[in-house]
Structures are given as structure tokens and as C-alpha cells.
Amino acid sequence: MINPLVQDYAEKFSSPEDPLLKEVADFTYKNHSESQMLSGHLQGKFLEMGSMMIRPRRILEIGTFTGYSALCLAKGLTEDGLLHTIERRENDAATAKGFFDRSVYKEKIILHIGDAKKIVSELDEMFDLVFIDADKPGYIEYFNLVFPKLNKNGFIFADNIFFHGEAFEAEPKGKNGKAIKEFNGFINKRTDIEKMILTLRDGLYLIRKK
Ligand SMILES: C[S@@+](CC[C@H](N)C(=O)[O-])C[C@H]1O[C@@H](n2cnc3c(N)ncnc32)[C@H](O)[C@@H]1O
């Protein structure tokens, strides 16, 4: 969705990826058939910066994939902070675990393997920051599950809010585009949150609980 000139310029004038993140990205681009799902350099930097600004004690990530975004978000955790991340595919979870174990956040990242809908309901935590980045038809359900577990002034970031432009169509054909369009309408109507869409990569909804 973003002009490649703008993207290249923004990447050039942003801090480079640290070596472990670059390794996660290179490994994923080389070995994974769905590597486009990885947040990548610029969005990863935003997740890091956002987390650094919020200084969360508890982070929840729904959709670990190969671990890139969790490693970015973990950078902002408080001294006693923890990040819970959930992945339903065992292969991806194993890849992510390999990278988490080599990072300084080894003790701070708790990886759950299984269906996020079940696992979120079972987590006995209150969160300061939640990153929703799993199956698109699940977004409204994830929001509803997570919202009661979000502290006042806590944030939800939700990814792929443009869904490659399908969200702008009057009637998106694909089930993911349709689900995202519904999610965006659902979020926009709510008055108990502050919200804005960041025009980064495929669109990122930033939501604050009032
Ligand atoms: C877009 S990728 C996540 C990308 C990752 N956050 C990053 O930026 O590198 C979505 C991931 O969510 C996982 N997923 C999809 N549905 C899920 C569910 N119901 N529970 C847990 N994980 C799920 C997929 O297996 C996939 O690895």
C-alpha cells in the first residue's frame, strides 16, 4: 500500500535492525512460504518505539509466527515485565522459541502453543499493551476477549487493517478482507476507546482504553 520510494527512504533514515532481528527476518524470508506475514524492519521499529513509550509491565501478543514482533515489543518491558505470546502452529512456535532462547528476553517471553481464543480466556493477567496479529476473522472476538483484561489507558495495536486494500472496497470478496472491514467498523463505532489508524505497512489500528 505504501509508495516504495517512501518506504525505502523511511527505512534508510531509521535505526537498523539489531543482528538477532535481522537473523529472524533472513531465516523467515529464506525458509517460510508465508514470510510476508513478518512485521519487518519499519513496523518492527514502530512496535519497539511504541513499547518503549508505554513501558508495559504485561504485553500480550496474539500471533507469534517466527518471533520477530515479540522480540521488538519486549524491548519496552519494565524490569519486572513479561510478554505472553500465542502461536497455534507448532513449527512456527518452535522457530520462535529458538530465537527467544538466544535473546536477552529469554526469561521475559512466555510462549503459549495453541488456539489464542482458548488461551487468552485462561490467562490470569491484566495487560498494558496487546498486539493482535492472528487470523483476521478472529479480530472482533480477540478484541472482546482482551478488552476486560486491558488496564485503563492500556493499548491494543491491531495489524493489517487495510488488508492489502480490500478494506476500502464496498464489498470485499475474500473472508479476511470482509472480516477486517467489519472489525474497522466495530472499532470506529465504540466510544469507550481512543483510536487512530497508522498508515504504516498494511495499516495498524492504535487503540487506547479510556
Ligand atoms: C501475521 S502472522 C504473525 C506475524 C508476527 N506477529 C510478526 O510480526 O512477525 C499470524 C500468526 O498467527 C497465527 N495464528 C492464526 N490463528 C491463530 C489462533 N487462533 N491462535 C494462535 N495463533 C494463530 C498463525 O499461525 C501465524 O503464525
The ligand as an ORCA input file, in Angstrom:
! r2SCAN-3c Opt
* xyz 0 1
  C       0.622    -12.481     10.602
  S       1.336    -13.828     11.450
  C       2.061    -13.042     12.844
  C       3.285    -12.250     12.497
  C       4.136    -11.826     13.675
  N       3.326    -11.131     14.671
  C       5.249    -10.933     13.206
  O       5.043     -9.729     13.090
  O       6.334    -11.442     12.880
  C      -0.085    -14.614     12.155
  C       0.236    -15.816     13.018
  O      -0.936    -16.098     13.813
  C      -1.069    -17.471     13.948
  N      -2.486    -17.773     14.273
  C      -3.559    -17.703     13.445
  N      -4.684    -18.030     14.105
  C      -4.319    -18.298     15.384
  C      -5.037    -18.703     16.547
  N      -6.362    -18.878     16.519
  N      -4.342    -18.880     17.684
  C      -2.997    -18.704     17.733
  N      -2.264    -18.318     16.655
  C      -2.911    -18.123     15.492
  C      -0.624    -18.028     12.589
  O      -0.277    -19.396     12.693
  C       0.530    -17.095     12.238
  O       1.770    -17.641     12.628
*
